Amino acid sequence: PERFTNRIEVAGLYWHFVDLVWIFLFPILYLLN
């Protein structure tokens, strides 16, 4: 079904977004601590 493939694409985009957030957040948290 189209809804199922759409969901997978959204999940993929979400995890890529999470990876990008961590790439920026981790060094900042490391420097602050």
PDBQT receptor file of N, H, CA, C and O in Angstrom, charges set to zero:
ATOM      1  N   PRO A   1       0.826  -1.221   0.000  1.00  0.00    +0.000 N 
ATOM      2  CA  PRO A   1       0.000   0.000   0.000  1.00  0.00    +0.000 C 
ATOM      3  C   PRO A   1       0.856   1.266   0.000  1.00  0.00    +0.000 C 
ATOM      4  O   PRO A   1       2.002   1.235   0.447  1.00  0.00    +0.000 OA
ATOM      5  N   GLU A   2       0.323   2.350  -0.485  1.00  0.00    +0.000 N 
ATOM      6  H   GLU A   2      -0.608   2.375  -0.848  1.00  0.00    +0.000 HD
ATOM      7  CA  GLU A   2       1.092   3.591  -0.540  1.00  0.00    +0.000 C 
ATOM      8  C   GLU A   2       1.379   4.141   0.847  1.00  0.00    +0.000 C 
ATOM      9  O   GLU A   2       2.453   4.690   1.093  1.00  0.00    +0.000 OA
ATOM     10  N   ARG A   3       0.428   3.994   1.744  1.00  0.00    +0.000 N 
ATOM     11  H   ARG A   3      -0.444   3.548   1.544  1.00  0.00    +0.000 HD
ATOM     12  CA  ARG A   3       0.633   4.522   3.102  1.00  0.00    +0.000 C 
ATOM     13  C   ARG A   3       1.822   3.853   3.767  1.00  0.00    +0.000 C 
ATOM     14  O   ARG A   3       2.567   4.496   4.506  1.00  0.00    +0.000 OA
ATOM     15  N   PHE A   4       2.004   2.555   3.506  1.00  0.00    +0.000 N 
ATOM     16  H   PHE A   4       1.399   2.032   2.906  1.00  0.00    +0.000 HD
ATOM     17  CA  PHE A   4       3.091   1.817   4.158  1.00  0.00    +0.000 C 
ATOM     18  C   PHE A   4       4.452   2.322   3.673  1.00  0.00    +0.000 C 
ATOM     19  O   PHE A   4       5.354   2.552   4.479  1.00  0.00    +0.000 OA
ATOM     20  N   THR A   5       4.597   2.492   2.359  1.00  0.00    +0.000 N 
ATOM     21  H   THR A   5       3.864   2.305   1.704  1.00  0.00    +0.000 HD
ATOM     22  CA  THR A   5       5.871   2.984   1.833  1.00  0.00    +0.000 C 
ATOM     23  C   THR A   5       6.117   4.411   2.309  1.00  0.00    +0.000 C 
ATOM     24  O   THR A   5       7.253   4.779   2.605  1.00  0.00    +0.000 OA
ATOM     25  N   ASN A   6       5.060   5.215   2.384  1.00  0.00    +0.000 N 
ATOM     26  H   ASN A   6       4.137   4.916   2.143  1.00  0.00    +0.000 HD
ATOM     27  CA  ASN A   6       5.210   6.579   2.876  1.00  0.00    +0.000 C 
ATOM     28  C   ASN A   6       5.722   6.572   4.310  1.00  0.00    +0.000 C 
ATOM     29  O   ASN A   6       6.580   7.374   4.677  1.00  0.00    +0.000 OA
ATOM     30  N   ARG A   7       5.193   5.670   5.105  1.00  0.00    +0.000 N 
ATOM     31  H   ARG A   7       4.496   5.019   4.806  1.00  0.00    +0.000 HD
ATOM     32  CA  ARG A   7       5.618   5.591   6.503  1.00  0.00    +0.000 C 
ATOM     33  C   ARG A   7       7.100   5.250   6.595  1.00  0.00    +0.000 C 
ATOM     34  O   ARG A   7       7.823   5.823   7.411  1.00  0.00    +0.000 OA
ATOM     35  N   ILE A   8       7.549   4.325   5.767  1.00  0.00    +0.000 N 
ATOM     36  H   ILE A   8       6.962   3.860   5.104  1.00  0.00    +0.000 HD
ATOM     37  CA  ILE A   8       8.961   3.930   5.800  1.00  0.00    +0.000 C 
ATOM     38  C   ILE A   8       9.843   5.110   5.403  1.00  0.00    +0.000 C 
ATOM     39  O   ILE A   8      10.892   5.335   6.007  1.00  0.00    +0.000 OA
ATOM     40  N   GLU A   9       9.421   5.859   4.396  1.00  0.00    +0.000 N 
ATOM     41  H   GLU A   9       8.569   5.676   3.905  1.00  0.00    +0.000 HD
ATOM     42  CA  GLU A   9      10.206   7.021   3.974  1.00  0.00    +0.000 C 
ATOM     43  C   GLU A   9      10.278   8.057   5.086  1.00  0.00    +0.000 C 
ATOM     44  O   GLU A   9      11.337   8.636   5.331  1.00  0.00    +0.000 OA
ATOM     45  N   VAL A  10       9.165   8.291   5.754  1.00  0.00    +0.000 N 
ATOM     46  H   VAL A  10       8.305   7.821   5.555  1.00  0.00    +0.000 HD
ATOM     47  CA  VAL A  10       9.146   9.264   6.853  1.00  0.00    +0.000 C 
ATOM     48  C   VAL A  10      10.054   8.792   7.982  1.00  0.00    +0.000 C 
ATOM     49  O   VAL A  10      10.786   9.589   8.569  1.00  0.00    +0.000 OA
ATOM     50  N   ALA A  11      10.005   7.494   8.286  1.00  0.00    +0.000 N 
ATOM     51  H   ALA A  11       9.410   6.847   7.809  1.00  0.00    +0.000 HD
ATOM     52  CA  ALA A  11      10.866   6.954   9.343  1.00  0.00    +0.000 C 
ATOM     53  C   ALA A  11      12.328   7.119   8.962  1.00  0.00    +0.000 C 
ATOM     54  O   ALA A  11      13.152   7.461   9.810  1.00  0.00    +0.000 OA
ATOM     55  N   GLY A  12      12.661   6.881   7.695  1.00  0.00    +0.000 N 
ATOM     56  H   GLY A  12      11.992   6.603   7.006  1.00  0.00    +0.000 HD
ATOM     57  CA  GLY A  12      14.042   7.039   7.236  1.00  0.00    +0.000 C 
ATOM     58  C   GLY A  12      14.499   8.480   7.369  1.00  0.00    +0.000 C 
ATOM     59  O   GLY A  12      15.607   8.744   7.835  1.00  0.00    +0.000 OA
ATOM     60  N   LEU A  13      13.647   9.414   6.960  1.00  0.00    +0.000 N 
ATOM     61  H   LEU A  13      12.747   9.200   6.582  1.00  0.00    +0.000 HD
ATOM     62  CA  LEU A  13      14.000  10.829   7.086  1.00  0.00    +0.000 C 
ATOM     63  C   LEU A  13      14.168  11.211   8.550  1.00  0.00    +0.000 C 
ATOM     64  O   LEU A  13      15.062  11.981   8.901  1.00  0.00    +0.000 OA
ATOM     65  N   TYR A  14      13.302  10.667   9.401  1.00  0.00    +0.000 N 
ATOM     66  H   TYR A  14      12.576  10.042   9.116  1.00  0.00    +0.000 HD
ATOM     67  CA  TYR A  14      13.374  10.975  10.828  1.00  0.00    +0.000 C 
ATOM     68  C   TYR A  14      14.707  10.531  11.413  1.00  0.00    +0.000 C 
ATOM     69  O   TYR A  14      15.332  11.271  12.173  1.00  0.00    +0.000 OA
ATOM     70  N   TRP A  15      15.151   9.304  11.054  1.00  0.00    +0.000 N 
ATOM     71  H   TRP A  15      14.644   8.703  10.436  1.00  0.00    +0.000 HD
ATOM     72  CA  TRP A  15      16.403   8.809  11.627  1.00  0.00    +0.000 C 
ATOM     73  C   TRP A  15      17.599   9.571  11.078  1.00  0.00    +0.000 C 
ATOM     74  O   TRP A  15      18.581   9.775  11.792  1.00  0.00    +0.000 OA
ATOM     75  N   HIS A  16      17.530  10.000   9.806  1.00  0.00    +0.000 N 
ATOM     76  H   HIS A  16      16.732   9.834   9.226  1.00  0.00    +0.000 HD
ATOM     77  CA  HIS A  16      18.620  10.819   9.279  1.00  0.00    +0.000 C 
ATOM     78  C   HIS A  16      18.674  12.147  10.028  1.00  0.00    +0.000 C 
ATOM     79  O   HIS A  16      19.757  12.656  10.318  1.00  0.00    +0.000 OA
ATOM     80  N   PHE A  17      17.508  12.706  10.339  1.00  0.00    +0.000 N 
ATOM     81  H   PHE A  17      16.629  12.293  10.104  1.00  0.00    +0.000 HD
ATOM     82  CA  PHE A  17      17.446  13.956  11.086  1.00  0.00    +0.000 C 
ATOM     83  C   PHE A  17      18.045  13.771  12.476  1.00  0.00    +0.000 C 
ATOM     84  O   PHE A  17      18.794  14.625  12.951  1.00  0.00    +0.000 OA
ATOM     85  N   VAL A  18      17.711  12.641  13.138  1.00  0.00    +0.000 N 
ATOM     86  H   VAL A  18      17.102  11.948  12.753  1.00  0.00    +0.000 HD
ATOM     87  CA  VAL A  18      18.253  12.360  14.470  1.00  0.00    +0.000 C 
ATOM     88  C   VAL A  18      19.770  12.253  14.404  1.00  0.00    +0.000 C 
ATOM     89  O   VAL A  18      20.468  12.770  15.276  1.00  0.00    +0.000 OA
ATOM     90  N   ASP A  19      20.290  11.579  13.365  1.00  0.00    +0.000 N 
ATOM     91  H   ASP A  19      19.723  11.159  12.657  1.00  0.00    +0.000 HD
ATOM     92  CA  ASP A  19      21.747  11.462  13.220  1.00  0.00    +0.000 C 
ATOM     93  C   ASP A  19      22.383  12.840  13.087  1.00  0.00    +0.000 C 
ATOM     94  O   ASP A  19      23.403  13.114  13.719  1.00  0.00    +0.000 OA
ATOM     95  N   LEU A  20      21.787  13.711  12.270  1.00  0.00    +0.000 N 
ATOM     96  H   LEU A  20      20.958  13.488  11.757  1.00  0.00    +0.000 HD
ATOM     97  CA  LEU A  20      22.344  15.051  12.093  1.00  0.00    +0.000 C 
ATOM     98  C   LEU A  20      22.314  15.829  13.401  1.00  0.00    +0.000 C 
ATOM     99  O   LEU A  20      23.268  16.536  13.728  1.00  0.00    +0.000 OA
ATOM    100  N   VAL A  21      21.219  15.702  14.150  1.00  0.00    +0.000 N 
ATOM    101  H   VAL A  21      20.444  15.128  13.884  1.00  0.00    +0.000 HD
ATOM    102  CA  VAL A  21      21.116  16.407  15.431  1.00  0.00    +0.000 C 
ATOM    103  C   VAL A  21      22.227  15.955  16.365  1.00  0.00    +0.000 C 
ATOM    104  O   VAL A  21      22.861  16.780  17.024  1.00  0.00    +0.000 OA
ATOM    105  N   TRP A  22      22.470  14.641  16.427  1.00  0.00    +0.000 N 
ATOM    106  H   TRP A  22      21.956  13.971  15.892  1.00  0.00    +0.000 HD
ATOM    107  CA  TRP A  22      23.505  14.138  17.327  1.00  0.00    +0.000 C 
ATOM    108  C   TRP A  22      24.892  14.575  16.886  1.00  0.00    +0.000 C 
ATOM    109  O   TRP A  22      25.763  14.830  17.717  1.00  0.00    +0.000 OA
ATOM    110  N   ILE A  23      25.097  14.661  15.564  1.00  0.00    +0.000 N 
ATOM    111  H   ILE A  23      24.390  14.454  14.889  1.00  0.00    +0.000 HD
ATOM    112  CA  ILE A  23      26.408  15.101  15.068  1.00  0.00    +0.000 C 
ATOM    113  C   ILE A  23      26.708  16.511  15.570  1.00  0.00    +0.000 C 
ATOM    114  O   ILE A  23      27.858  16.836  15.865  1.00  0.00    +0.000 OA
ATOM    115  N   PHE A  24      25.666  17.353  15.666  1.00  0.00    +0.000 N 
ATOM    116  H   PHE A  24      24.732  17.089  15.426  1.00  0.00    +0.000 HD
ATOM    117  CA  PHE A  24      25.879  18.713  16.169  1.00  0.00    +0.000 C 
ATOM    118  C   PHE A  24      25.860  18.769  17.696  1.00  0.00    +0.000 C 
ATOM    119  O   PHE A  24      26.637  19.509  18.299  1.00  0.00    +0.000 OA
ATOM    120  N   LEU A  25      24.976  17.992  18.322  1.00  0.00    +0.000 N 
ATOM    121  H   LEU A  25      24.345  17.391  17.832  1.00  0.00    +0.000 HD
ATOM    122  CA  LEU A  25      24.811  18.075  19.771  1.00  0.00    +0.000 C 
ATOM    123  C   LEU A  25      25.974  17.451  20.531  1.00  0.00    +0.000 C 
ATOM    124  O   LEU A  25      26.425  18.004  21.534  1.00  0.00    +0.000 OA
ATOM    125  N   PHE A  26      26.466  16.307  20.065  1.00  0.00    +0.000 N 
ATOM    126  H   PHE A  26      26.100  15.857  19.250  1.00  0.00    +0.000 HD
ATOM    127  CA  PHE A  26      27.462  15.569  20.835  1.00  0.00    +0.000 C 
ATOM    128  C   PHE A  26      28.723  16.388  21.111  1.00  0.00    +0.000 C 
ATOM    129  O   PHE A  26      29.165  16.433  22.259  1.00  0.00    +0.000 OA
ATOM    130  N   PRO A  27      29.323  17.039  20.105  1.00  0.00    +0.000 N 
ATOM    131  CA  PRO A  27      30.516  17.865  20.389  1.00  0.00    +0.000 C 
ATOM    132  C   PRO A  27      30.208  19.016  21.346  1.00  0.00    +0.000 C 
ATOM    133  O   PRO A  27      31.035  19.358  22.191  1.00  0.00    +0.000 OA
ATOM    134  N   ILE A  28      29.021  19.614  21.219  1.00  0.00    +0.000 N 
ATOM    135  H   ILE A  28      28.348  19.336  20.533  1.00  0.00    +0.000 HD
ATOM    136  CA  ILE A  28      28.664  20.732  22.105  1.00  0.00    +0.000 C 
ATOM    137  C   ILE A  28      28.553  20.241  23.544  1.00  0.00    +0.000 C 
ATOM    138  O   ILE A  28      29.089  20.866  24.459  1.00  0.00    +0.000 OA
ATOM    139  N   LEU A  29      27.854  19.117  23.747  1.00  0.00    +0.000 N 
ATOM    140  H   LEU A  29      27.418  18.610  23.004  1.00  0.00    +0.000 HD
ATOM    141  CA  LEU A  29      27.727  18.574  25.097  1.00  0.00    +0.000 C 
ATOM    142  C   LEU A  29      29.095  18.175  25.638  1.00  0.00    +0.000 C 
ATOM    143  O   LEU A  29      29.376  18.358  26.823  1.00  0.00    +0.000 OA
ATOM    144  N   TYR A  30      29.940  17.633  24.773  1.00  0.00    +0.000 N 
ATOM    145  H   TYR A  30      29.711  17.484  23.811  1.00  0.00    +0.000 HD
ATOM    146  CA  TYR A  30      31.276  17.206  25.196  1.00  0.00    +0.000 C 
ATOM    147  C   TYR A  30      32.102  18.412  25.643  1.00  0.00    +0.000 C 
ATOM    148  O   TYR A  30      32.805  18.347  26.651  1.00  0.00    +0.000 OA
ATOM    149  N   LEU A  31      32.015  19.499  24.899  1.00  0.00    +0.000 N 
ATOM    150  H   LEU A  31      31.444  19.551  24.080  1.00  0.00    +0.000 HD
ATOM    151  CA  LEU A  31      32.780  20.697  25.248  1.00  0.00    +0.000 C 
ATOM    152  C   LEU A  31      32.244  21.339  26.525  1.00  0.00    +0.000 C 
ATOM    153  O   LEU A  31      33.023  21.833  27.340  1.00  0.00    +0.000 OA
ATOM    154  N   LEU A  32      30.921  21.340  26.709  1.00  0.00    +0.000 N 
ATOM    155  H   LEU A  32      30.287  20.939  26.047  1.00  0.00    +0.000 HD
ATOM    156  CA  LEU A  32      30.337  21.954  27.899  1.00  0.00    +0.000 C 
ATOM    157  C   LEU A  32      30.720  21.179  29.155  1.00  0.00    +0.000 C 
ATOM    158  O   LEU A  32      30.952  21.771  30.209  1.00  0.00    +0.000 OA
ATOM    159  N   ASN A  33      30.783  19.862  29.042  1.00  0.00    +0.000 N 
ATOM    160  H   ASN A  33      30.594  19.381  28.186  1.00  0.00    +0.000 HD
ATOM    161  CA  ASN A  33      31.174  19.067  30.204  1.00  0.00    +0.000 C 
ATOM    162  C   ASN A  33      32.678  18.987  30.286  1.00  0.00    +0.000 C 
ATOM    163  O   ASN A  33      33.215  18.359  31.199  1.00  0.00    +0.000 OA
TER     164      ASN A  33
